[in-house]
């Protein structure tokens, strides 16, 4: 994945904001099994990291949600977050140590509408080779609209440069400095230096 320096800078800011609120995301992980960093990335994508809104869709807390998923009602952010994530099934059963499962669950949370069109911007927006195209509202795809938010995996790589996050399905390889690392950890160290 290649990103511009401006995109990298934006991703680092978002990653630092997520890391700053890790304690909030830890509460949701304890109740759902979804990793704190995954929850934080979903919070960014769905609600711009606003703790006064539902994690599910950015609708205000305290009244039923009007956007998909409709009808959720929560008084607090963590109550709404747990409610939204449990609506998607038992997340505790997933192999969250697998990068493939992590990315799959991220795309599944947003929905499969991009399949057969373009790689999901929910994951890849901000990557240099991400084509235009975005669902501008539920069920309405605009092929000429680019996603203004960064994709979850673009944010993840910046988080990985700030805090230890590893996946079990990454093949260990020898880095140029002779140290055995996983491919993901090498990429995280390269990204943290702002390289394309």
N, C-alpha and C positions, 0 to 999 in steps of 0.2 A: 504494500500500500504506500503510495506516495501522496504527500500533501504539500501545499504551499506553506511558506513561513507564517503567513497571516493565519491560515487555518490551524497550524500547529500552536500558535500563540493562543488562539481562541480555545482550542481543546485543552490546553494546560490550565487556563483560567477555570473552565468548567470542571476539570478534574480536581482542582484544588478546592472548589466550592463543595463538590461531592465529598471529598475527604474531610473537609471541615465539619460536615454534618454526619459523619460516619456513625455516631452514637444513635441517631434517629434511625438510620438504615439497619443498624445492628438489631434494634427492637423488632423490626419487621422480619429480618432473617430468622430470629429466634422463634417466631410464630409461624413462618411459612416454609422455611428451608431454602428460600431463594437467597443467594449470596448478597451481602450488603452492597457491593459495588454494582451488581446487576440491578438491584432495587434503585440505587442512586441514578444509574443511567436511564432507567425507565422513568424515574421522576423528572429528569431533565427533558426527555423526549415528550412526555405527556403533559407536564405542568410547569415547565421552565423553572424547576426547583423551588416552586412556591409552596410553602407549607400551609397556606391558608386555602388550598384547593385539593381536590381529590387527585391522588396519584393516577387513577384510572384514565382521566380525561381532562383535567384542569378545571372542571366545574367547581363552583364555590362549595365549601363545606357547610353543613347545617341545613341543606335542603336537598331533595332528590336530584340526582344527576339527570341532565336532559340530553347529553351526548352519549354515544356508545362507550361503555355499557350504561344503559338508562336505568334509572330507578334506584341507584345506590344511595344510601343515606348514612352519613357519619358525622359525628360532632368533632372528632379530632383527626389530625392527619394520619397518625399511625393506625387508628381504627379503620379509616377509609382505605389505606394501603393494604392492610391485611385482608379486608373484605374484597377488594379488587383482585388481589392475587389468588385468593382461595376460590374465587368465582371461576378461575381458569383450571381448577383441579388441584390435586395434591402435589404441590411442588416439592415436598419432602422426598418424593419417590425418584426424582430426577438425579442423574449423575452430573452434579454441578462441577465436578472436577474435570470434566471433558469440555474442551473448547468447542468441539462440534455441537455438543448438547447445549452449551451456553448460548452460542449464536443461534441455534435452532429455536430455543425457547424465546429469545429476543424477537426473532421474526414472527414466531407463532403468536406472541403477545400482541403484536401490531396487526397481524392478519396476513393472509397469503395472496392478497390482491396483486402484488407486484410480480408474482411468479408468471413466467412466460412473457413478461413485458421488459423489465429491467431488473438488475440487482436491487434489492430493497434499499431505498435511501434511509430507511429507519436504521439500518446497519451501516451503510457506506457513504452517506452524504458527506461531502467534504473531501473525499478521496479524489485524486487528480483525474482518474479515469471514470468516475461515476457519471453516467449520462443523465440528461434532464428527464424529468417526469416525476409527478407527485400526485397523490390523492389529495385534492384540495378540500374535500369534505367526504363524509362517508359515501363510498360508492362512485365518486366522481373523480376520474383520472384525467389530469391535464398533462399531455406529453411535452409541452413546451415550458413547464414550470419547474424550476430547480428548488430543492428543499433548502430553506434558509437555516435550519438547524443542522448541527453536525450529527452524523450517524453514530449509533451506539458503539461500534467497534473502533471508530476514530477516537472517541472519548476514552474507550477502554485502554488503548495503547498509551495515552497520556497518564492514566491512572497507574498503569503498570510501571511507568518510569518513576512514580512517586512512592509506591508502596508495593510490597511483595504480593503478587497475584500470579499463581502458576496453574497450569493445566496438565493433567496426566497423559493426554494423548499427543503431546508435542515430543518429537523425536530429539533426543539429546545429540548435539553436534559440537564440534570443536570450533570455538571462535578464533578470530585472528590472533588474540593474545594467548592462545593455547589452553584456555579454560573451557571445560566441558559445561555447556549451558543448553537450555532448551531453545528451540528456534524462537519461541515467543520472547524469552528473556533477552536474547540477542537483539531482536527487533525493538524491544522496549528501550534497551540501552542506546541503540542508534537513534531512535525517535527522540529520546531525552536530550540528545545533542543538537536537535533541530535539523537533522539531515533529511533530504528528500529521498 
